[in-house]
């Protein structure tokens, strides 16, 4: 137990050291002569090395040792610091992070030993100094990034500056202590509670005429407010905490893209609640990468356009009206409205005539649509069609707003407006079916009251669906009491409609009464209620009663008023495309000798281009890395015309239509995307060719319809056979509490071609078993609530499950655990993270059905 | 390994020593006295629409929001008769406190580990899942309630 604490301490400290290293190294690149800075870098690496030795983390120790050797030569002046050396050391920092992450996750250093990196470090240290400086001066780039801070926003923490650093390093340490986040959260809870009690006392006070009570309660009021403010402040962190990593990001981007970028940061001391800081981290990094990649042009393009060769990226943060604004601006090419429109049409996101009606502002906002990317080429840095939509939804999740401003040729600025805290939010209190509920203010657009005589006239019905005419456009309407299954009150005199915004859709919610707005303290719901998507949490009202906070998105989905949501297109993808007469949008493309092929656009997840060079081979198949996953590619031509010889003569970049099947994706390679058509389709003739449904007339031309199901099915089967052979189709149930471990196990099994279902505890496991009997159950020995043994017992108690083999997963396979597992009646026991052994065991259990003797083995324990 | 030892330890703790007891219908239950946070008389609570019916509502326990589980419904027993008000027995679980609504609170009992037995096989499955074992006391049977399982009511996404 104590060891765990020490290691956690080590992790925290190392992460701090590493972020400091990132900054110091980037500064050092600018000022290679700065001996004090170099000494500080050396010391940091040395510290890491020392601690690793203590814990016997051999990989870490070795790479930090090699880096230290190199740095000591630099420090002693035996070698000159070059950009390539800096890159090497930065790589070491990254490697260290990877290993630390692995230690944090499972206590081990992970499989990658970074031999190659250590080798290069050693080599660099052995190279004669003059040779090194010569070779690298060839490669050396002009100063790539220049860091410029203004006022207090200086991005180099005080203690890094050389003179202070050597003088008195520990002054700050004495004035600060580390406090666990858990404790701060607890304090915040207590303050929330105190605020509520104070409210009650104040109310009590107004009902009485007591001078002493009056004075005391006023004082209580004052102190509570101050305390609330103080505790809120302890949870505040300067946004600089997130920004610290950005100079490094920009530098790396600049190097890999061959651009020159100056990063300017202003307002790094602007403070935000720590939960929010956490939430905006990824979106910020993404936006900065976007600006570097798509915004700022290469130096030669800039000079041609009359701009300085060095691009400028500006980050600003400042408070405004109880919110924090963050701006990410560049002086790059700006967003080309015409290209955006063209792209939106090409990707089938909008029809040409729709695009023409958009205002400039709306055109810019198109970049937030899912599946949109204007990058001409897909680089490895950004522009894979993920991105802006994710940024937007992440920011909106915390109640923020994203705006984009751009002028062609002058640059782009993305502006984020973020609330200061999530713990206490303004909310609208409403009643429905006699209960009070709270709607978060951020989702609220307007309140509408329809008087009795006009109510029936103005909430109208389209085919049974209630709608409201709101300034000329139809707003779908839901009744809250119907959504929640509450008693409807007599709709007597008036109807109150709350107009809400969920993601980018709006709907009206009819409630019985609207009370008032309040600052509410958000509290989480217990585990038992987490699964209810209609609630975002709960809060305590002034009278001490609990009120539920509505989740606007969940309500909308539950009421079915957010019909065209993304989820639904995914659901449609799982449905079988049907022949017959339908009005639908079709994606038209061409491949091989098939000049005109079509699939329903609703089934298409995305259209992508991949450079031919990014296609890799795995398990004898073509794959590309796509959105952090491996996307198998199916050349359509090979499926439709297996006899045709010249399979490989496709264009570069490769055109790929991405389909989702459940949570698997598949890329179908076609020769060319032609168009998107919307028509009534009549399939005239059935086809006997594999992979085709039949043919029909689209846009007055004969078009072949792809049988997507068959193609996905055929090729996924092949995909599995290529790798796992007999594994395909076998059904595995994985019961493990930790989502992280589950993910690991799942991916291991799926790579082998198993169909995997995950459950997190006993009840879910039993339910999972009831839904469908798996071929093998993989159960963690520490499965909540009572261990994997409980699952085993449950299974052995039911005749239909008796023969399903169960593999136990232990944290380690010490002899003790192994024998425990065997006496309990598991068929096998493996260590959680020994993937190979686990897969082997699953394969064995899946192929040989359990033998009869298993029925005997289950021995009771608990004596 | 450690977690395995922990569960064994907690099993041991729950199968001997002191128990807080309570009644649900004619059943006499006990939970480890250490797992009981407090006992409250019936509180006003907020109903949670769309929640599983075993969840009676939410109570405000000095600022902490606690889910109240009706033990009658959890055990698939008939509802309490007319005027009878249940009592809140707030127990700690791995996922925070939950309140069990029980008919009546009994004494804290010292029990002898030798009187322990696993629950009978023919017990109604609704109850068997939740009962760890039985102590054969002189005049009646004390059923050891598994609070973790009792609190484990997960809702799938409700459409």
HADDOCK unambig.tbl for C-alpha pairs under 7 A between the chains (distance, minus, plus):
assign (segid A and resid 193 and name CA) (segid B and resid 63 and name CA) 5.20 0.50 0.50
assign (segid A and resid 484 and name CA) (segid B and resid 49 and name CA) 5.50 0.50 0.50
assign (segid A and resid 484 and name CA) (segid B and resid 50 and name CA) 5.96 0.50 0.50
assign (segid A and resid 485 and name CA) (segid B and resid 49 and name CA) 6.64 0.50 0.50
assign (segid A and resid 485 and name CA) (segid B and resid 50 and name CA) 6.87 0.50 0.50
assign (segid A and resid 486 and name CA) (segid B and resid 49 and name CA) 6.95 0.50 0.50
assign (segid A and resid 526 and name CA) (segid B and resid 66 and name CA) 6.97 0.50 0.50
assign (segid A and resid 526 and name CA) (segid B and resid 67 and name CA) 6.37 0.50 0.50
assign (segid A and resid 527 and name CA) (segid B and resid 95 and name CA) 6.71 0.50 0.50
assign (segid A and resid 527 and name CA) (segid B and resid 154 and name CA) 6.93 0.50 0.50
assign (segid A and resid 528 and name CA) (segid B and resid 152 and name CA) 6.62 0.50 0.50
assign (segid A and resid 528 and name CA) (segid B and resid 153 and name CA) 5.08 0.50 0.50
assign (segid A and resid 528 and name CA) (segid B and resid 154 and name CA) 4.97 0.50 0.50
assign (segid A and resid 528 and name CA) (segid B and resid 155 and name CA) 6.55 0.50 0.50
assign (segid A and resid 529 and name CA) (segid B and resid 51 and name CA) 6.90 0.50 0.50
assign (segid A and resid 529 and name CA) (segid B and resid 154 and name CA) 6.92 0.50 0.50
assign (segid A and resid 529 and name CA) (segid B and resid 155 and name CA) 6.43 0.50 0.50
assign (segid A and resid 531 and name CA) (segid B and resid 154 and name CA) 6.67 0.50 0.50
assign (segid A and resid 531 and name CA) (segid B and resid 155 and name CA) 4.79 0.50 0.50
assign (segid A and resid 531 and name CA) (segid B and resid 156 and name CA) 5.41 0.50 0.50
assign (segid A and resid 531 and name CA) (segid B and resid 157 and name CA) 5.23 0.50 0.50
assign (segid A and resid 532 and name CA) (segid B and resid 155 and name CA) 6.56 0.50 0.50
assign (segid A and resid 532 and name CA) (segid B and resid 157 and name CA) 5.85 0.50 0.50
assign (segid A and resid 532 and name CA) (segid B and resid 158 and name CA) 5.97 0.50 0.50
assign (segid A and resid 533 and name CA) (segid B and resid 157 and name CA) 6.37 0.50 0.50
assign (segid A and resid 533 and name CA) (segid B and resid 158 and name CA) 6.84 0.50 0.50
assign (segid A and resid 544 and name CA) (segid B and resid 60 and name CA) 6.87 0.50 0.50
assign (segid A and resid 545 and name CA) (segid B and resid 60 and name CA) 6.59 0.50 0.50
assign (segid A and resid 546 and name CA) (segid B and resid 46 and name CA) 5.79 0.50 0.50
assign (segid A and resid 546 and name CA) (segid B and resid 58 and name CA) 6.61 0.50 0.50
assign (segid A and resid 546 and name CA) (segid B and resid 59 and name CA) 6.55 0.50 0.50
assign (segid A and resid 546 and name CA) (segid B and resid 60 and name CA) 6.17 0.50 0.50
assign (segid A and resid 547 and name CA) (segid B and resid 46 and name CA) 6.85 0.50 0.50
assign (segid A and resid 558 and name CA) (segid B and resid 159 and name CA) 5.50 0.50 0.50
assign (segid A and resid 782 and name CA) (segid B and resid 3 and name CA) 6.68 0.50 0.50
assign (segid A and resid 782 and name CA) (segid B and resid 4 and name CA) 6.61 0.50 0.50
assign (segid A and resid 785 and name CA) (segid B and resid 148 and name CA) 6.38 0.50 0.50
assign (segid A and resid 785 and name CA) (segid B and resid 149 and name CA) 6.72 0.50 0.50
assign (segid A and resid 811 and name CA) (segid B and resid 1 and name CA) 6.63 0.50 0.50
